[in-house]
Amino acid sequence: MAATAKKILRPDTKGRITLGKLAENVSGFKITEEEGRIILEPQIEIPAREAWLYKNPEAKASLDRGIEQAENGEAKYLGSFSQYLEEDED
């Protein structure tokens, strides 16, 4: 990844810095300290019910292939899957 313009952030009297737009769409940061540097790696969270996908390399690779095929116009419509829906019996 190419380096971008460097910025200087100054801490306030309590030692805090504000990241502003650098923190947009970020839920947290992974902090690494190396050779006198503090590295902040932006993190986002995913719902627990979706975590299985990232733990299953085969499923993740299949999803990635499908997304790539769709982006390349290689996907095809298979029709409605509504026949497989289960209706609540209330």
C-alpha positions in Angstrom: 0.0 0.0 0.0 1.4 3.4 -1.0 2.0 5.9 1.8 -0.3 8.9 1.9 0.4 12.4 3.1 1.5 12.5 6.7 -0.3 14.5 9.3 0.7 15.7 12.8 -1.9 15.2 15.5 -1.3 17.0 18.7 -2.5 15.6 22.0 -4.7 17.7 24.3 -3.8 18.3 27.9 -5.1 14.8 28.9 -3.0 13.1 26.2 -5.9 12.5 23.8 -5.8 12.9 20.1 -8.8 13.3 17.8 -8.8 11.3 14.5 -11.8 13.0 12.9 -12.4 11.8 9.4 -9.7 9.2 9.8 -12.1 7.2 12.0 -15.1 7.4 9.7 -16.9 4.0 9.4 -14.5 2.5 11.9 -15.6 0.8 15.1 -12.2 0.5 16.7 -8.5 0.3 16.2 -5.9 -2.5 16.7 -2.8 -0.9 18.3 0.7 -2.1 17.6 3.8 -0.6 19.1 7.0 -1.1 17.0 10.4 0.6 17.1 9.0 3.7 18.8 6.0 3.9 16.5 2.3 3.5 17.4 0.4 1.9 14.6 -3.4 2.2 14.5 -5.1 -0.4 12.2 -8.8 0.4 11.6 -11.2 -2.3 12.5 -14.8 -2.9 11.8 -17.1 -5.4 13.5 -19.5 -7.9 11.9 -22.6 -9.4 13.4 -21.9 -12.7 15.2 -24.3 -14.5 12.9 -22.0 -13.7 10.0 -18.7 -14.6 11.6 -19.0 -18.2 10.4 -18.3 -17.1 6.8 -14.9 -15.6 7.8 -14.0 -18.8 9.7 -14.9 -21.0 6.7 -12.3 -20.5 3.9 -14.2 -22.6 1.4 -17.4 -20.7 1.9 -15.6 -17.3 1.8 -13.8 -18.3 -1.4 -17.1 -19.3 -3.0 -18.7 -16.0 -2.0 -15.7 -14.1 -3.4 -15.9 -16.0 -6.7 -19.7 -15.2 -6.9 -19.1 -11.5 -6.3 -16.3 -11.4 -8.9 -18.5 -13.3 -11.4 -21.4 -10.8 -10.8 -19.0 -7.8 -11.2 -17.8 -9.3 -14.5 -21.4 -9.9 -15.8 -21.0 -13.7 -15.6 -23.8 -14.3 -13.2 -27.2 -15.6 -14.4 -30.7 -15.3 -12.9 -31.9 -18.7 -11.6 -35.5 -17.6 -10.9 -37.4 -17.2 -7.8 -36.7 -19.2 -4.6 -40.0 -18.2 -3.0 -41.2 -21.8 -3.3 -38.6 -22.7 -0.6 -39.8 -20.2 2.0 -41.4 -21.5 5.1 -44.4 -19.6 6.3 -45.2 -19.1 10.0 -48.2 -21.0 11.3 -49.6 -18.4 13.7 
